[in-house]
């Protein structure tokens, strides 16, 4: 009897100590960058998530463009009261960038990295960014492979040379290489960036759906593989740690759940051409201020919000 109790105690200690030890180890592996501003706090907790497409890195081919671009910009907000929301900011959103003037939103990242992108989004939304997470899109392959692939759905048949996405309409199990193409394709999507952002949200949700508590506790080798892949692809603000990342993941899951909110800000035009910067996405100037206030205060209705004009 004593031996049985001893074995149970040892197993309990190992079950508790392993996740704690893993968290400490993972926390040391996280990369950090200066990103946050000194803007006044706003209610709730707001995360800015950027998908960094660094040319020539992580399996993304050189295309002659210098520096890094962010093809994915997500605003994740947990209000004091109300549903958690995940809002996609189109990369071509027409904004004014300090020191540069009118431009597309993703130009802020190219010109000033995370700090200028954070500042620009704060100016656009009126919301303080509390934490910043940057995901190297080249790391998508490793993360998806680390969870054993995912199942995602897209209702169009695609053969897109630019992204490498080859797809038959429907739902399919995909590996990391296919996931990278799935998350990058835009030219063959009639909704362009808006459609790509929907697929990226779906992909991240599918990855999170594979991370069940039982698999994380009882398969330590899988945990190590996932942590290695995840930390290699991630960069957080200097105030963030592994627990910040855990809260972000829980918030992402809540936003994609039945009581959450996903979508875009209200859009007036997806082909606004102000001159000198090509085609941009123009947010609706009449509805956007009310939208941002409702997002901040947690009064947006659950479900899909914003969207295409008309």
Long-range contacts (C-beta under 8 A, 24 or more apart in sequence): 15-217, 18-217, 18-220, 19-216, 19-217, 22-220, 22-223, 22-224, 22-227, 23-242, 23-243, 25-227, 26-227, 26-230, 26-231, 26-242, 27-241, 27-242, 29-227, 29-228, 29-231, 30-231, 30-234, 30-235, 30-236, 30-240, 30-241, 30-242, 30-245, 31-231, 31-234, 31-235, 31-236, 32-235, 32-236, 32-237, 32-238, 32-240, 33-113, 33-114, 33-132, 33-134, 33-235, 33-236, 33-237, 33-238, 34-114, 34-115, 34-237, 34-238, 35-114, 35-115, 35-118, 35-129, 35-132, 35-134, 35-237, 35-238, 36-115, 36-118, 36-129, 36-130, 36-131, 36-132, 36-237, 36-238, 36-239, 37-115, 37-118, 37-119, 37-122, 37-128, 37-129, 39-119, 39-122, 39-128, 39-129, 40-128, 41-128, 41-130, 42-126, 42-127, 42-128, 42-296, 43-79, 43-80, 43-296, 43-297, 44-77, 44-78, 44-79, 44-80, 44-296, 44-298, 45-77, 45-78, 45-130, 45-131, 45-247, 45-251, 46-75, 46-76, 46-77, 46-78, 46-127, 46-128, 46-129, 46-130, 46-131, 47-75, 47-76, 47-77, 47-129, 47-130, 47-131, 47-132, 47-133, 47-248, 47-251, 48-73, 48-74, 48-75, 48-76, 48-117, 48-118, 48-121, 48-129, 48-131, 48-132, 48-133, 49-73, 49-74, 49-75, 49-76, 49-132, 49-133, 49-134, 49-135, 49-248, 50-74, 50-109, 50-114, 50-117, 50-132, 50-133, 50-134, 50-135, 51-134, 51-135, 51-137, 51-183, 51-200, 52-109, 52-134, 52-135, 52-136, 52-137, 52-235, 53-137, 53-184, 54-136, 54-138, 57-136, 57-138, 58-136, 58-137, 58-138, 58-139, 58-141, 58-233, 59-138, 59-141, 59-177, 59-180, 60-137, 60-138, 67-110, 68-109, 68-110, 68-113, 69-106, 69-109, 69-110, 70-106, 70-109, 70-117, 70-134, 71-106, 71-137, 71-184, 71-186, 71-193, 71-196, 72-135, 72-137, 72-183, 72-196, 72-197, 72-200, 73-105, 73-106, 73-117, 73-121, 74-197, 74-201, 75-121, 75-125, 75-127, 75-295, 76-248, 76-251, 76-252, 76-255, 77-127, 77-295, 77-296, 78-251, 78-254, 79-295, 79-296, 79-297, 79-298, 80-298, 81-298, 82-297, 82-298, 82-299, 82-300, 83-254, 83-255, 83-259, 83-260, 83-261, 83-298, 83-300, 83-302, 84-251, 84-254, 84-255, 84-260, 84-261, 85-255, 85-260, 85-261, 85-262, 85-295, 85-300, 85-305, 86-201, 86-252, 86-255, 86-256, 86-260, 86-261, 86-262, 87-261, 87-262, 87-263, 87-264, 87-265, 87-295, 87-305, 87-306, 88-194, 88-197, 88-198, 88-200, 88-201, 88-262, 88-263, 88-264, 89-121, 89-124, 89-264, 89-265, 90-193, 90-194, 90-197, 90-264, 90-267, 90-270, 90-281, 91-193, 92-193, 92-279, 92-280, 92-281, 93-124, 93-280, 93-281, 93-283, 94-272, 94-274, 94-277, 94-280, 94-281, 94-282, 94-283, 95-120, 95-123, 95-124, 96-123, 98-123, 102-274, 102-277, 103-277, 104-277, 104-278, 104-280, 114-235, 114-237, 125-292, 125-295, 125-296, 126-289, 126-292, 126-293, 126-296, 127-292, 127-295, 127-296, 131-236, 131-237, 131-239, 131-240, 131-244, 131-248, 132-236, 132-237, 132-240, 133-234, 133-235, 133-236, 133-237, 133-240, 133-245, 133-248, 134-234, 134-235, 134-236, 135-233, 135-234, 136-232, 136-233, 136-234, 136-235, 137-180, 137-183, 137-184, 138-180, 138-233, 139-229, 139-230, 139-232, 139-233, 139-234, 140-176, 140-179, 140-180, 140-183, 140-203, 140-233, 141-175, 141-176, 141-177, 141-179, 141-180, 142-176, 142-228, 142-229, 142-232, 142-233, 143-176, 143-207, 143-226, 143-229, 143-230, 143-233, 144-174, 144-175, 144-176, 144-179, 144-180, 144-203, 144-207, 145-175, 145-176, 145-229, 146-222, 146-225, 146-226, 146-228, 146-229, 146-230, 147-207, 147-210, 147-211, 147-226, 148-210, 149-173, 149-174, 149-175, 149-176, 149-179, 150-174, 150-179, 150-203, 150-206, 150-207, 150-209, 150-210, 151-206, 152-179, 152-182, 152-199, 152-202, 152-203, 152-206, 153-202, 154-182, 154-199, 156-188, 156-189, 158-185, 158-188, 158-189, 159-188, 160-185, 160-187, 160-188, 162-187, 163-187, 163-188, 179-203, 191-308, 192-270, 193-281, 194-264, 194-267, 194-270, 194-307, 194-308, 197-264, 201-256, 201-262, 204-252, 205-252, 205-253, 205-256, 208-249, 208-252, 208-253, 208-256, 211-249, 258-302, 259-302, 260-302, 261-300, 261-301, 261-302, 261-303, 261-304, 261-305, 262-304, 262-305, 263-304, 263-305, 263-306, 263-307, 264-305, 264-306, 264-307, 265-291, 265-292, 265-306, 266-291, 266-306, 266-307, 267-306, 267-307, 267-308, 267-309, 268-309, 269-309, 270-308, 270-309, 284-309
